Amino acid sequence: MTADDSFSRLDDDDYPAYTMGRAAEMLGTTQGFLRAIGEARLITPLRSEGGHRRYSRYQLRIAARARELVDQGTPIEAACRIVILEDQLEEAQRINAEHRRNDGTAHPTTAV
C-alpha cells in the first residue's frame, strides 16, 4: 500500500476508520447504543484483524440519525426501522433522478 492509497481512504465514506470507543464519543452516546443498533441490523461494523468493531463515516451518519430518533422517544427498534426506510427512500430517489437524467425526462419539480 502506498501513501497515496492511505490518504485516499480519508475521503472514503465507507472506510472503517473509527473504533467503537471513538465512534461512541463522536456521537455522544454509549458503546452499548452502538451494539444495540448493530443487533437491530441498522449497521454492521467491520472487524479489525483483532476482532474489534470499526465504523465508517457513512455508518456514523446512520447511527446519528437513529440516536436523534431515540432521543425524541422512539424505541430503538422502531428508530432503526425508520432509518432503514429513510435510507432506502433516499437511494430510490437518487436512482430515479439518475434514470430521468439519462432518459432526458427530468420531472418538472426536480429539474434545475
C-alpha positions in Angstrom: 0.0 0.0 0.0 1.3 3.4 -0.9 1.0 6.7 0.9 -1.4 7.8 -1.8 -3.7 4.8 -1.1 -3.7 5.6 2.6 -4.6 9.2 2.0 -7.4 8.4 -0.5 -9.1 6.4 2.3 -9.6 9.6 4.2 -12.2 10.6 1.6 -13.9 7.2 1.5 -17.2 7.3 3.4 -17.2 3.5 3.6 -13.7 3.1 5.0 -14.0 1.7 8.6 -11.7 4.2 10.3 -13.3 4.6 13.7 -13.1 2.3 16.7 -16.2 1.7 18.8 -14.9 4.0 21.5 -14.2 6.8 19.1 -17.5 6.4 17.3 -19.4 6.5 20.6 -17.5 9.6 21.6 -18.2 11.3 18.3 -21.9 10.5 18.5 -22.2 11.4 22.2 -23.6 8.0 23.0 -22.5 4.8 24.6 -20.9 1.7 23.2 -24.0 -0.1 24.2 -26.1 2.0 21.9 -23.8 1.1 19.0 -24.1 -2.6 19.9 -27.9 -2.3 20.1 -28.2 -0.7 16.6 -25.9 -3.4 15.4 -28.1 -6.1 16.9 -31.1 -4.4 15.3 -29.2 -4.7 12.0 -29.1 -1.0 11.3 -25.4 -1.1 10.8 -22.9 -3.9 10.6 -19.4 -2.7 11.6 -16.4 -4.3 10.0 -14.0 -6.1 12.2 -10.3 -5.5 12.5 -7.9 -8.4 12.4 -8.1 -8.5 16.2 -11.9 -8.6 16.1 -12.6 -5.1 17.1 -15.5 -3.2 15.6 -14.7 -0.4 13.1 -17.2 2.1 11.8 -17.2 4.2 8.7 -18.4 7.8 8.3 -21.5 6.6 6.5 -22.3 4.3 9.4 -21.8 7.1 11.9 -24.3 9.3 10.0 -26.8 6.5 10.1 -26.2 5.9 13.8 -26.5 9.7 14.5 -30.0 9.7 12.8 -31.0 6.7 14.9 -29.8 8.4 18.1 -31.8 11.5 17.1 -35.0 9.5 16.9 -34.2 7.6 20.1 -33.6 10.9 21.9 -37.0 12.0 20.8 -38.6 9.0 22.5 -38.7 6.5 19.6 -38.0 2.9 20.7 -34.6 1.8 19.3 -36.1 -1.0 17.1 -38.5 1.5 15.6 -35.8 4.1 15.1 -33.7 1.6 13.3 -36.5 0.6 11.0 -37.3 4.3 10.3 -33.7 5.0 9.4 -33.5 1.9 7.1 -36.7 3.1 5.3 -35.4 6.6 5.0 -32.1 5.4 3.6 -33.9 3.1 1.1 -36.2 6.0 0.0 -33.2 8.3 -0.5 -31.4 5.7 -2.6 -34.6 5.1 -4.7 -35.0 8.8 -5.3 -31.3 9.1 -6.3 -31.7 6.2 -8.8 -35.0 7.7 -10.2 -33.3 11.0 -10.7 -30.4 9.3 -12.5 -32.7 7.5 -14.8 -34.6 10.7 -15.6 -31.3 12.5 -16.4 -30.2 9.6 -18.6 -33.7 9.5 -20.4 -33.8 13.3 -20.7 -37.2 13.3 -19.0 -36.4 15.2 -15.8 -39.6 15.7 -13.7 -40.7 19.3 -13.6 -40.4 19.5 -9.8 -36.9 18.1 -9.8 -35.5 20.0 -12.8 -32.8 22.5 -12.1 
